[in-house]
């Protein structure tokens, strides 16, 4: 599975960005896709995830501001979006797309999100 992420950039606090991640290859093996982020000097953390069945999960710090969605046929997940609203400077990080399935975890290249105050 290969993951291609896009959509990062520079935005002012309070603004919005949308990240996209497209999976290719053995996409029918994917059970969960999601986004992680890593800020300078901090560990990588889960931002949000969505399962093949459409169930979502979010970090407490982004609940109510970020929305993860998919653009796929029912019971598959190979393209996911992360709509980020009301962005805060503390959301500044490199965001990584992740996919998991059949016992393997796959990572896309990071995309930098910078939120200025």
Residue pairs with C-beta under 8 A, 6 or more apart in sequence:
1 23
1 24
1 25
1 26
1 27
1 29
1 30
1 99
1 101
1 104
1 106
2 23
2 24
2 25
2 106
2 108
3 21
3 22
3 23
3 97
3 98
3 99
3 106
3 107
3 108
3 109
4 21
4 22
4 23
4 24
4 97
4 108
4 109
5 19
5 20
5 21
5 95
5 96
5 97
5 108
5 109
5 110
5 111
6 19
6 20
6 21
6 111
7 17
7 18
7 19
7 20
7 82
7 111
8 17
8 19
8 95
8 111
8 112
8 113
9 17
9 112
9 113
9 114
10 114
10 115
10 116
11 17
11 87
11 113
11 114
11 115
11 116
12 115
12 116
13 87
13 88
13 89
13 115
13 116
13 117
14 86
14 87
15 87
15 115
16 83
16 84
16 85
16 86
16 87
17 84
17 87
17 113
18 81
18 82
18 83
18 84
19 35
19 81
19 82
19 84
19 95
19 97
19 111
19 113
20 79
20 80
20 81
21 33
21 35
21 79
21 80
21 81
21 82
21 97
21 108
22 78
22 79
23 30
23 33
23 77
23 78
23 79
23 99
23 106
24 78
26 101
26 102
27 76
27 78
28 76
29 101
29 102
29 104
30 52
30 76
30 77
30 78
30 99
30 100
30 101
31 51
31 52
31 77
31 100
31 101
31 102
32 49
32 50
32 51
32 52
32 77
32 99
32 100
32 101
33 49
33 50
33 70
33 77
33 78
33 80
33 97
33 98
33 99
33 100
34 46
34 47
34 48
34 49
34 50
34 57
34 68
34 80
34 97
34 98
34 99
35 46
35 47
35 48
35 49
35 68
35 80
35 82
35 95
35 96
35 97
35 98
36 44
36 45
36 46
36 47
36 95
36 96
36 98
37 44
37 45
37 47
37 91
37 93
37 94
37 95
37 96
37 113
38 44
38 45
38 93
38 94
38 96
38 110
39 90
39 92
39 93
39 94
42 93
44 96
45 59
46 57
46 59
47 58
47 59
47 62
47 66
47 68
47 82
47 95
48 56
48 57
48 58
48 59
48 62
48 66
48 67
48 68
48 82
49 56
49 57
49 68
49 98
50 56
50 57
50 68
50 69
50 70
50 77
50 80
51 77
52 75
52 76
52 77
53 75
54 70
56 68
58 66
58 68
61 90
62 84
62 91
65 84
65 85
65 86
65 87
66 82
66 83
66 84
66 85
67 82
67 83
67 85
68 80
68 81
68 82
68 83
69 80
69 81
69 83
70 77
70 78
70 79
70 80
70 81
71 79
71 80
71 81
72 78
72 79
77 99
80 97
82 95
84 91
84 113
87 113
87 115
88 115
89 115
89 116
89 117
90 115
91 113
91 115
92 113
92 114
92 115
93 112
93 113
94 110
94 111
94 112
94 113
95 110
95 111
95 112
95 113
96 107
96 108
96 109
96 110
96 111
97 107
97 108
98 105
98 106
98 107
98 108
99 105
99 106
100 106
